Amino acid sequence: MKNPWSLSVRYFALGLVLVILAVVAWYVRELIAPLVIAGLIAYLLNPLVAWLQKVRRFSQKAASNLVYFVGLTLLIAIPVTLTPIVFDEVKNLSADLLRILGQSQVYLARPLVFGGLRIHLEFLVPALRESISTLLAPLPEDALRLIETTSKGAVWFLLIVVCTYYFMTDWDRLREWLIHTAPEPYHDDMHRLYLEIRKVWIAYLRGQVTLMVIVGATFAVVWSLIGLPGALVLGILAGLFSLVPEVGPLAATILAIIVALLEGSNFLPLSNFWFALLVAGLYIVLINVKNIWLRPLILGRSVRMHEGLVFVAIIAAVLFAGVLGALIIVPVLASVIVIGRYLRQRILGLPPFPAHGPKLVPSEPEAGDKVKAVRSKHKRSEVDKE
């Protein structure tokens, strides 16, 4: 090669490329969340695609298309079908809230007596009435803000839908492209590193499923013990929604509180108001047990990280990156540890991977190239014999 770059020029070019990439990433940072969501959806749907390939003998493209378009159809059909029902339920809920407001005024107008202490809560009635009125009659500026948010959300939704399709159908080519950006002597290392990171994410997904089952079963049992109507369904929803940290269980519990306010307990001698307070109190206890002990324990063991580190990482992600950050921080941190271990071994001149690790399975193009090479070698040997 003529006029090769000197070492200093190569370092300068590398630094310049990194600076340009950092600037571009800063300007397009709002795209990161939709791309991460699309990648997570494609990852969660991948087991179904793999099952179709293995059992039904579908090609990767055909299996991905089938799973994607069936899922997209359900995603569109379910809201369209449920919208009229939800609209009617919202009207009924509004009427029930107004009825609850009247009942609450009666309860709050009576002083609470604890021993010889009388507590007056009637000052809460105007604030409660104003809160419910605001909820039922949003301001015009709230409507404009809702339209703006909905329009922006529609754009992000379209981006997620399109990117999910390409992640599902073209992931193999994208993976091979990323691996082959490394120098040729390190292609095997990149394949092996990919397998190690993939193993981390599979373990994390298994831990999340375990956590969802435990949370769902616990809430279903607790709701049943206090006589909450629909305890089994509400428990299942709590387990499913626990996939989204903090927000998911809270949404399921708000639904349980609404049911408690409207229906009351099946057998506890409590008014609907105090029964709803009992539901809220049990939620606070259970969700703290889940957040402080259960989730760090299960996810930490699944990705082989200390549960204390998992707890701190999730809290930090909630504070700095929101719900999405809390959802992916554990496998991302575990993947960074895998990459850091590889770099450490390489820097120290040690074998980068353990000898008993997963075997490298060549991709289809590479396997085809090897077959062609063997055939050409066989033909050359036959020519030499002749």
Secondary structure, DSSP 8 states (H G I E B T S, - for coil): --S---HHHHHHHHHHHHHHHHHHHHHTGGGHHHHHHHHHHHHHHHHHHHHHHHHS---HHHHHHHHHHHHHHHHHHHHHHHHHHHHHHHHHHHHHHHHHHHHHHHHHHS-EEETTEEE--TTHHHHHHHHHHHHHS--HHHHHHHHHHHHHHHHHHHHHHHHHHHHHHHHHHHHHHHHTTS-GGGHHHHHHHHHHHHHHHHHHHHHHHHHHHHHHHHHHHHHHHTT-TTHHHHHHHHHHHTTSTTHHHHHHHHHHHHHHHHH--SS----HHHHHHHHHHHHHHHHHHIIIIIHHHHHHHHHT--HHHHHHHHHHHHHHHHHHHHHHHHHHHHHHHHHHHHHHHHHTTS-SS-TTS------HHHHHHHHHHHHHHHHHHHHHH-
